[in-house]
Structures are given as structure tokens and as C-alpha cells.
Amino acid sequence: MIALAISAIGAWLLVEAVLTSAEPVSLEIARSPVVLDRNGRLLRAFTVADGRWRLPVTQADVDPLYLQMLIGYEDQRFFVHPGVDARALVRAAWQMLRHRRIVSGGSTLTMQVVRLRLGLATGSFDDKWRQLIGALALERDVEKGRVLDAYLNLAPFGGNLEGVRAAALAWFGREPARLTPAQAALLVALPQAPEQRRPDRFPEAARRGRDRVLARAEALGLIDADAAAAARREPIPTERRPFPLLAPHLTRRLVASAPVASSASAVADEHRLTLNAELQQRLETLAAERAARLPDAVSVALLAADYRSGEVLASVGSADLLARERDGFVDMTRAPRSPGSTLKPLIYGLAFELGLAHPESLIEDRPSAFGGYVPENFDRGFQGTVTVRSALQQSLNVPAVTLLEHVGPARLLARLRRAGAQPELPAVASAPAGLAIGLGGLGLTLKELVALYAAIANGGQSVHLRERLVAQDDAAAQRRDAADRPANPVLEERAAWYLGSILSGAGRLDQRSDGIAIKTGTSYGYRDAWALGYDGAHVVGVWVGRPDGAAVPGLTGGNAAVPILRNAFARIGKQVPLPGPPNGVLFASTAQLPRPLQRAADETAESGREGPAIAFPPDGARIDLVGGSAGSNVQALVLKVRNGRPPFLWLANGVPVAREPYARVARWQPDGTGFATIAVVDADGRSSHVSVELR
């Protein structure tokens, strides 16, 4: 008896010595970086360094039935043994001696964690001994919950799948939080023989393994007979499902730019974004559907945000990440492109703010030269005298450049920078920005334009667009910082509201529009088609074009981008009305405006300081007009004048042929061919003339 006690004490001391000298197994496990949306839904995951999918998971993330089946099938005494189940080892040894083959294993879940962490073999006595010692040592230092979590992350499920979360997504296309009994049983069975039971290669072997787990679960009372029978009838998945791949451009950039943890950490690299996964999916589908109707090389990019919080809700960098012909790998929300006419609202807003114009002010759309810069409208025609409201709604070029000349390109650039933009200007050494920037002569990204329109929608206050979800304490700190900073608006609130009234299509300031405020843009040469819009809560930007910058004939913001924009708002949900007018809004018709505002920037008076100049036809021109309408053998000749003060009287060979009270374009029907002298006289009696030959 004394000898037995001494032997027991000696054995205990030996085990203690071995356990003390054993190197502890680390449970710091490298896990896949995952990107989640605002509601915790998976947007995208990345493999770990060795190419394995090992998505972070804990017991709280897994269906309780799966955990019950796992413990019941693999390690019934998990919560009471010290890491090694002596009863199970004795039973396994006795069964092997009796049947001369392995009938059941004696490995505990803890032993399996040690084997997986150390890469040990299953048929080696030395490795089995290391599992035993490692399991005992591990449970001396680590609680059971951490061991179980380690198994949930390390268990192999075939191919490069590790961990129950990666397996549930790959085999069932769902998170493991809710599983059917059949799915839970299959996930219990696969790690026993992950390659021999791979459902996509050996579905029958997978079925047999699953059904054994179901039988054990029924015997243990975890499921009843009817549930077990129904589970056996459930088909085995025969192919792997792709992992979620939403917002691929944004998620890749944010994960790549995130700071690297100081340890080779095993804690999951989790990124929470402001995106809404459902909206992201809907807008990615929209971009793909619309791109399919466009030429092969044309792509689509979208950005949607809640401008009240600055949170980006969806970011679509291209119509298809893998579409090589569309350069789908290029994130077009971040690519600098010519914005076309999308900056015109800011020009008009600055004119409103500076007291140079009012939405009902009159302004001239006529052939005009600004130094050596001679802008033309998209349709190459001119509208004559129009209201500022109409000029912006029609996106006329000359009125916009006229106002920009008074506002100043430097001020326009400064306000763009206040909105968070970093405009790319033409690389001309020491040359200041010119008037051409107002019509797209600079580079801006889709995100920068969305930020600009977010500021306009936000009453002129700049909006910092962000994609990362900020914790509550961080958000409170940001609000305090914002409150401490001096106000630095992009636009005055009243000017911003005027723009919303105009861009939403209202005909007068006192007309409340429940529509979306929309502005289009088309860059030079049909390279970029834009549409920017906002309602009372959301701002959306759309870009359509070729990522390589090549021209796409006929591509415009109106025909390509606006339908996508409207559809995007429909997919966001119920539209929020635009806000009502702030204090200081001047409700007046053109005639009721103060005299300095009746004409935008006193533009007519200033242009009148220069005498009229015939813009077309040029002096000495030879013009082919043969083939006129019925009753005439020559076509009508278009006459255009710049500068001077209306009304204008046109004469041909000394005979009056047209009188225009406001328009700077007239038409003259010649009697025949030959030489002609054309003259124009303005309201102050100043004149200009040219000589032409009609043929």
C-alpha cells in the first residue's frame, strides 16, 4: 500500500515536472481580416498570410445546437476533464485491443486544438504524447471558453477552409449563428476527415458522416426523431459558395491602409464601416445592369451618403471588379476626372452670396469672349436674355463664365478646398487658374464632387464624408472638435437654398419642389458623364465613362448618368423632402428685385461699355448659302453679336433686316448671292459692320 502511494506520488511529480517544462501552446491565432457594414453584416473577408480562410468567430456567434452536437459527439466531458479525458482514453484503448482496430478516438477538443496549433500527426505515438501533455498544460493556464473558441477558429473543413464561420459561409452561404440540424451536423462531421468528406468532392462520404452525427444527437436527446429524419433528407451542398465581396475597391483600400498591430496578432483584424450592405448590393446590381446596356469598355461608379452625418452608405467603384474590358479593378470614385458642368452650382451660389445675382436676375447668353477664351453652349446655340434660374437649369455656359469672371477662379478653388476637394489643375508653370475651370478645366474625383453637393445640401456647411464607423466616444469627441472649430462654410445658407430651389426644377422661389435637386455634367469630348443629386437627407453621385479616359461619342450626363441617379434614389428608399427656406431669402420676381439685382452682376451695363462686335459672320468670309427653302434660292444666314447694349438693329446693305430687343442672335434671308455689307447698331447708336461674299 505504501509502495502504491509512493508510486502515485512519483507519477504525479513526474507529470508535474513534464507539465512545468512543457512549452505552452499559444492560442493567438492569425485570423482573416473582415470588413463589416454598419449593422455587423459581412461585406468582405481576406485570407490570412498562408492563403487560408479563417474568419473570426466565438461561441456567441454560433448556433447553440451546433455547439451541443459538437460537445455531444466529440467530447462529452469537455467541461469537467482537465484537458485529457482518462475515461475516453481507456475506453479507446480497450476497444482497440478487443476489435484489433480503432473503434473510437480518445482525443478531447483541447487535444485537437494542441494538434492543430502544433501541426502534429494523428497516427504518431510521439505526437499523441505531445497532444496529451500540451492539453494538460494548456488547461492549467486557459479557461475552457478560450479553448472552445480556438477550436471553432482552427477546425479544418476541407481545402483552405478553417473555422466554423468560414465553413458555414462556404458550404451554406450563411453565417453560423442560425443553422439547420442537418447543417450543424455536417459541420461537426467534416473536421474528422476534412478532405475525405469534402461535400464538393465526396458528397456521399459527407452524408454518411453527417448522418452519424445526427444519430448521436438523437440518442442524446438534442433533437427528436422527426427532426433527425427531416435532417437526413436535406441535400448535401455539392459546391462551395463565394464569400461576400461587397464594396471590393473600398474594402481593399481601407484594409491596406489600416495600421498593422504591434504583435503578429491573432486577434481578428475587424473593420466596421458606415456602409449599408443591402443598399451596397442594390447599387452594385444597378451599376452592373446599366453598364450591360453601354458599350463594352464603359463603366459606372456610384457614391451615396447621408450628408447629415457624413456617413457613406454605398460606394461602387466600378460596374464589375473582374471585368477586364471595363478596367473594373480601377476605383472610379477616387479617379480625378474633368467634372464638366457640375461646378456651375457653386459658381452661381457664390454669385448669390456676393450679391451679384438672384435666381430671378436677368443674364445674357450670347456670343462672348473673355480675353482669348470664347465659351460655347453644348448645342452651340444661344438663348439671349434669360433668368439666372433658367441659365442654371439649362446649364448654359456663357452665363456661368460671366459670373465666374466676377466671382473669380481663385475664390471658386478656395471654396472647393473648403468642401474637402483637392482640385488637380493643368500643369502650367506659374499660371493662375483661368475661367475654363468653371466648365470642367480641372480634375476632381467622384467622392470630392459628392462632398461638394453634400455641403450645398447641408445649408452650405462642409461635410466630412467618412467610411469607417466611429465608436460613440469617438463620435462625441468629433462633435466637440467640430463645435470648437470656427465656422468655415462652403456657401452661405441662403445661397445654398437658392441652388436647391433651382436644381430641383422649381419654376419660382415660392414653389416648393418635392423632387431631387439634380445637376448633370459632360466633360469635353464625351469622356465623362456625371449626375449629382440630393434630397432632404441623402446625396448621390454617378459617373459613367471609360476608365482609360477615351471618348464615348454621344455619352452625356443627361442620357447616361441621370437615369442611374434616379434609380439609385429609388433603391435608397422613401425620399426625404428638401428643407424650407432659411431666413433672408428674397422672394421676388425680376421686376420686383432691387435695381442692382435685376441684371446679374450688372452684366449688361458692363458689356455695354464696349461697342457691339459682329461675332458671325466674320469679316471677309465666303459663305455658301445655295439651296434655300421654298421660294428662295439661298438659305437664311445666322447673325451673332457680342458686347454692346440691346436692343440691336441689323442692316444688310443699309436696309434694316432684323430688330432684336434682347437676343444677340438674328436671322436674315438674303435675296440672292453676291457681296453684302452687314451692320449692327446697339441701343447707344454704336455700330459694327463686316463685308462677306454669299455664294
C-alpha positions, 0 to 999 in steps of 0.5 A: 500500500505504501509502495502504491502511494509512493508510486502515485506520488512519483507519477504525479511529480513526474507529470508535474515536472513534464507539465512545468517544462512543457512549452505552452501552446499559444492560442493567438491565432492569425485570423482573416481580416473582415470588413463589416457594414454598419449593422455587423453584416459581412461585406468582405473577408481576406485570407490570412498570410498562408492563403487560408480562410479563417474568419473570426468567430466565438461561441456567441456567434454560433448556433447553440445546437451546433455547439451541443452536437459538437460537445455531444459527439466529440467530447462529452466531458469537455467541461469537467476533464482537465484537458485529457479525458482518462475515461475516453482514453481507456475506453479507446484503448480497450476497444482497440485491443478487443476489435484489433482496430480503432473503434473510437478516438480518445482525443478531447477538443483541447487535444485537437486544438494542441494538434492543430496549433502544433501541426502534429500527426494523428497516427504518431505515438510521439505526437499523441504524447505531445497532444496529451501533455500540451492539453494538460498544460494548456488547461492549467493556464486557459479557461475552457471558453478560450479553448472552445473558441480556438477550436471553432477558429482552427477546425479544418473543413476541407481545402483552405477552409478553417473555422466554423464561420468560414465553413458555414459561409462556404458550404451554406452561404450563411453565417453560423449563428442560425443553422439547420440540424442537418447543417450543424451536423455536417459541420461537426462531421467534416473536421474528422476527415476534412478532405475525405468528406469534402461535400464538393468532392465526396458528397456521399462520404459527407452524408454518411458522416453527417448522418452519424452525427445526427444519430448521436444527437438523437440518442442524446436527446438534442433533437427528436426523431422527426427532426433527425429524419427531416435532417437526413433528407436535406441535400448535401451542398455539392459546391462551395459558395463565394464569400461576400465581396461587397464594396471590393475597391473600398474594402481593399483600400481601407484594409491596406491602409489600416495600421498593422498591430504591434504583435503578429496578432491573432486577434481578428483584424475587424473593420466596421464601416458606415456602409449599408450592405443591402443598399451596397448590393442594390447599387452594385446590381444597378451599376452592373445592369446599366453598364450591360446596356453601354458599350463594352469598355464603359463603366459606372461608379456610384457614391451615396451618403447621408450628408447629415452625418457624413456617413457613406452608405454605398460606394461602387467603384466600378460596374464589375471588379473582374471585368477586364474590358471595363478596367473594373479593378480601377476605383472610379470614385477616387479617379480625378476626372474633368467634372464638366458642368457640375461646378456651375452650382457653386459658381452661381451660389457664390454669385448669390452670396456676393450679391451679384445675382438672384435666381430671378436676375436677368443674364445674357447668353450670347456670343462672348469672349473673355480675353482669348477664351470664347465659351460655347453652349453644348448645342452651340446655340444661344438663348439671349436674355434669360433668368439666372434660374433658367441659365442654371437649369439649362446649364448654359455656359456663357452665363456661368463664365460671366459670373465666374469672371466676377466671382473669380477662379481663385475664390471658386478653388478656395471654396472647393478646398473648403468642401474637402476637394483637392482640385488637380489643375493643368500643369502650367508653370506659374499660371493662375487658374483661368475661367475654363475651370468653371466648365470642367478645366480641372480634375476632381474625383467622384467622392470630392464632387459628392462632398461638394453637393453634400455641403450645398445640401447641408445649408452650405456647411462642409461635410466630412464624408467618412467610411469607417464607423466611429465608436460613440466616444469617438463620435462625441469627441468629433462633435466637440472638435467640430463645435470648437472649430470656427465656422468655415462654410462652403456657401452661405445658407441662403445661397445654398437654398437658392441652388436647391430651389433651382436644381430641383426644377422649381419654376419660382422661389415660392414653389416648393419642389418635392423632387431631387435637386439634380445637376448633370455634367459632360466633360469635353469630348464625351469622356465623362458623364456625371449626375449629382443629386440630393434630397432632404437627407441623402446625396448621390453621385454617378459617373459613367465613362471609360476608365482609360479616359477615351471618348464615348461619342454621344455619352452625356450626363443627361442620357447616361448618368441621370437615369442611374441617379434616379434609380439609385434614389429609388433603391435608397428608399422613401425620399426625404423632402428638401428643407424650407427656406432659411431666413433672408431669402428674397422672394421676388420676381425680376421686376420686383428685385432691387435695381442692382439685382435685376441684371446679374452682376450688372452684366449688361451695363458692363458689356455695354461699355464696349461697342457691339462686335459682329461675332458671325459672320466674320469679316471677309468670309465666303459663305455658301448659302445655295439651296434655300427653302421654298421660294428662295434660292439661298438659305437664311444666314445666322447673325451673332453679336457680342458686347454692346447694349440691346436692343440691336438693329441689323442692316444688310446693305443699309436696309434694316433686316432684323430688330432684336430687343434682347437676343444677340442672335438674328436671322436674315434671308438674303435675296440672292448671292453676291457681296453684302455689307452687314451692320449692327447698331446697339441701343447707344447708336454704336455700330459694327459692320463686316463685308462677306461674299454669299455664294 
